[in-house]
Amino acid sequence: MRRMTWLAPTAVFALAACGGGDAAAETEMAAANPCAANPCAANPCAGMDLPVDAIRQGDRQLDDHGLSWDELAARGAELWNDKSLSGTGATSCSTCHTGDGTAMMNASFAEPYPHPVAMAKDRAGLEQVNAAEMVQLCMAIPMTAAPLDYGSVELAALASHVEQLQGGFDASKAGGMNPCAANPCAANPCAASGMNPCASNPCGADR
């Protein structure tokens, strides 16, 4: 999720809001008001129409395209950093899974596939997923892109890389989370009492 930068109101803003400025200036000032609206109020993970049939592998087989497992895993490591795979072109697998590639992985990642994954259960109703299905789920939700074609070298490569990461994963250091379990932007940062610059309207009372 793109981090928003909140602009602090200034004394100039308060004075302009109380009168003495033209309409254009007041409109410009209002646009800089961090409490005017919360652009993160809607959870981007909520209400998504998940292509569950495309996520499920079922009896479909991955195509290794004549490559060895090591070659596929190496190709997958490259794709792990490829932002063009995302729907926005701004994120990659490594955006969330930083460092050695296992950041944000739950302890259950160490379990042999197929295994339960919270995001798969919560968002797609899937009790268990294999490596390829996990890649597809991440493509559909955090990456906001269409699932990969099951015959593609990209899916085979990313699934192989996931299995490679799994082999060196230390479950005792897991710091995973479900990126769609909660919306970190759901609360308006201007809504709390105390430090709220918009709690009172300096122009609300007759002067």
Phi, psi and omega in degrees: 000134180291132181281132181269144176255120183267132180266129182283136176294154180241171177298326179300318179300313183298318180293319180294323182293337181276358178122168176097359179240160179281171185298319182297319180293320180294323178296318179295320179295319181297326181295336180268004181283113183292348181256002182296322179199155178255102183293349179258012185300327180266133179283118181296345178270350184271142174073014180286141177272093185283131177279074187301322180298327179282334179283320181292136178274323180058231180262011179284144184250143174286151179252120182278355177053033177077009181264151175284167179298319180297320179294320178296317181297322178294319177295321178297324178297325177291316180294335180303333182255010186270105181288341181292346178286339183278160180293333181261346184075013185246349183230157175225176176302322184285350176299319178266316184268076186278184177064239180279005178098000184245007176300143181072009175276137175282164179301331181294347178299335181287342182286143179301142175284149356283148177211163180292144176225129186305314182296323179294321180287313185291318188261337183233356179071021181266123183289325179216154175222153171263182185299317181294320179292326177294319176299315181298320180295318178293326176297319185284328186255281184300325183274351179046047180230168177288142176303152181287155176292136183294342177267004185279150175291332181297315181292317179298321181291315181293321178297320178294321179293321177300316178295325178295316178298322181299324182296331181251015185280133177258102185298335182290343180253013183298135177228041188287169176199161175267110185298344181248010181288328181211155180261108183295346181255008186299325180270133178289121182298348178265358186277336183291149179284167178092283185265026183269109181288351182248015183296325179231151181261111182296347180256002186287329182263151176298137183259000000 
